[in-house]
Amino acid sequence: MDNAKFEYLLRQGDNALILSQQLSQLCGKGPALEEDMALTNVALDLLGQTRMWLSYAGELEGHGRDEDRLAYLRDSREFRNCLLVEQPNADYAQVMVRQFFFDTWHYFLMRGLLASTDQRIAEIAEKSLKEVTYHLRRSGDLVVRLGDGTPLSHAKMQAAVDELWTYAGEMFIYDALDEAMVAQGVAPHAEPLREAFLQHVGEVLLDATLAMPSPEAYMQRGGKQGRHTERLGYILAEMQFLQRAYPGADW
């Protein structure tokens, strides 16, 4: 088994899975019916992408673990998602800023993965890109509408940007595993992704009349290596409950 590639696939699948779970918790709680449906559809898109990443990871591992076992039968220290996606649904401003930061990175990553030397990864990126493009357009539009909206919505959006910015850079902090994937031609380099991220985020925040924090600010890290906030434990407790309570349940 190529352990580095297996771990890299887990990182992609876990990011999509945890954010999907976070968004699914908002079903029935959106600020408007149309928005409620949109959040749920984004969650479903991410869940579909999760299945592709984790299915490939399970096949590569060769230990009989499919996407369900990888999703429901790992503990928090075995998850490889970035810290951004496990930040709480504190209010709608934080939900949308979290989504926008993730979508921007996700979009440029999928574009980069189209050129992956691993054909399966390139195919997953190609299948995901149409959905991810829509996600980015939607979240960016809402950031502008809310940031350049009422004084209250502007204040809430600025607070969310300031609070979540420290989690927005982990995706570009490459470790030895990431560098191994770059060396093999599997993954794109970090710096072009970071530059594209900063440019797009800067343009959208400017349109939204929101101040962009310093790109050189300290960034939280550790999620990709399995060091998470306490929030992930609560997310997994809810997501994994049925499978843990009734192992092997089928319907």
C-alpha positions, 0 to 999 in steps of 0.5 A: 500500500502507498501509505502517503497516498492513502493518507492524502485521500483520507484528508480529502475525504474527511474534509468533505465528510465533516463539512457535509455533516456540519451543514446537514445539522442545519437542515430545517434551520436555514434563514429562508426556505430556499437557503435551507434547501441550498445548504442541504444540497451542498451537504449532499454534494460533499457527501458524494465527493466523500464517497469517491475519496474514501472508496478509493482510499479503502481500495488502496489500503486493501484491508476490506474497509469501504467508505462506510467503515472509514467514515463510521469506525474511526476515532477522532485522532484517525481523522485527517480533516483540516480544523476549519471544517470542524468549527461550530455553526455558531451563527449564519455569518460563521457558516457562510464565511467558513464555507467561503474559505473552504470553497475557495481552497477547494475550487483551486485544489480541484483544478490543480488535481485535474493534472494529477499523475494518479488518473483516479484522483484526476477523475474524482477532481473532474467529477467534483469540479462542477459542484465545487464551482457552484459552491464557490459562486454561491458562498462568495455571492452570499458573503458580498450580500451580507457583508455589504448589507445592513450594519448588523449583517456587516458586523457579524460577517466581519467578526466571522472573517476575523475569527475564522481567518486563523483556520484558513491557512492550514490547507497551505501548510504542507508537511512531508506527506503533502510534499511527497504527493507533490514530488510524485505529481499527485498533488499541486504545489502549495504556493500557487494555491495560496496565491490564488486563494488570497487573490480571490478572497481579497477580491470578494471581501473588497466587494463585500466591504469587509477587511481582509486580515493579514495573510501573514497572521498565525495559522492554526494547524494539526488537523491534517495530522489528527490533532483536532479541537474538542468539537470534532468529538461531538460531530463524530458522536452524532454522525457515528452513533447508529453504526456504533450502537448497532454494528453492521446494521443494514436496512 
